[in-house]
């Protein structure tokens, strides 16, 4: 029997595995978004490095949650104190297994501790159905981020 997903706060020791999960998710699961366009991939992956991950999670304005499978980080989510979800990725082979929901639950818990009433994000086309299943609603027209990558704004009101 597979254990229930249980997200936890990220640590600097997670940096290498977390960045690998993020990079794999972008490279393989987000092909419909980047279309294997080299310039888009280079730009999207450019800041996905362990040393930057360490800086992100060391920033008190951020809260990062990870999910492990078999002792390795396979999912990552990062919430900024502004209410923006800035990272949310699950590694290939681990989608639709509850990792994303577990990570989201921990991020929402932190949002509540921070007194936030709304979360917002820019989704890829691939992730839209996932966010909608969590109660997010479209919050504007899609926009071009860089290269061929489009972002779809979403928001979610949190219950108090």
N, C-alpha and C positions, 0 to 999 in steps of 0.2 A: 504494500500500500504506500502510495506517495504521500509524504508529509504535506500538510497545509503550508502554503507560502506564508512567510513571516518576515516582513521587511524590518530593517533596523537602520539606525543612523549610520551614515558612511564615516569611515575613518581614513586618515592619510595612508594607512596600509592597504586600502582598497584601490588606490589610484591606478595601478597598472591593469588590474583585472577590470575595473569599471570602465576605463578608457577603451580597453579592448572590446568590451561588450557594446559600448556606444559606437565605436568605429565599425564593428561587424554589422550592427543593426542598420546603420546608415548605408554601408556598402552593399548589403545584400537585401534587406527587407524594404529599403526605400528606393529601389531601382525605378519604380513607376514615377517617382518624384524627380530624381536626378538624371534619369534616362542614360546613365553611364557617361554623361558629359564630363570630360576630364576637368574642365575649368570649374564646373559646379562642385564636383567632388573635392577638388583641391581646396576650394574656399570653405566648403562645409566641414571638412575634416581638419582644416588648418589649425584650429585651436583645440582640438581634441587630443591633448597631451597630458601625461601624468603630472607634470609640474604645474600645469594650469588647473587641473582637477584639484590638486592639493590646495592651491590658492582659492579656488571657488569654495571648497568646504571649510576652509579656515576663516572665511569672511563671515562675521556674525550676522550679516544681512541675508545670508543664504542658509537653507537647511537642505541637506542631501540625504536621501534614503536609498539603500541598496537592497537587493534580494539575491540570495545565494541559492544555487542548486548544486548539490554534490560538493559543497565546500568552495565553490567559485562564484564570484559575482556575475550574475547573468542579467540583471536589470538595475536601472539607475533612474532616479527622478530628483530634480533639484527645484526647490521653491525659493523665490526671492521674497523678501519682506513686503514688497509692493503688491504681492498677490500673483505675480507672474510665475508660471511654470516655465522654467528656462531650459530644462533638459528632461526628457522622458523617453527612455529607450529600453527595449528588451532584446537580448541577443537572439540570433536565428536559432530555431529549434525550441525556443522557450515561450513563444507567443501563445496566447490563448490557453494558458495554464494557471492563471490566477496571479502571476507575478506583478503585472501592471496594476491590478486592483489592490493588491497588498501594499505596493509602493504608494499608490494614490491615497489609500486610507491613512497611512502614516503622514503623508504631506498635508492632508486635510486636518488631521489632529494638530499638527504644528500650526497650521493657519489659524485654527481656533485658539490656540495658546497665544498667538500674536494678535488676536482680536480682529482678524480679517473677516470681511463679510462677502467678498467676491474673489474668485480666482479667475485668471485669464491666461491665454496662451495663444501661440500661433502654431497651428497643426499642419502637418504634411497631408497630402491627399490620402495616403495610406492609413494614417492614424485617425482620420475623422470619425469613422464608425465607432472606434474605441472610446473616444472622448464623448461622443453623443450617448453611448451606453452608460456613461458615468454622469449624465445629466448636463453636460455642457451644451450650449446653444450658440449658433453662429452669431458673431458680433460685428459683422461688416463684410465687405467684399474681399475676395482673395487679392493678394498683392504679390508682385514679383520681389523675391528677396535678393537673389543673385543668380547668375547663369540662367538655368531653366527652372530653378526651384521657386515654386509658389507657396505662399503661406496663407492659411485660412484662419482668421481670428475667431476665437471662441471665448465664452465666459460662462461662469457657473456661480450662482448665488448660493452661499452657504447658509444652512439653517443654524440658528443660535440655540 
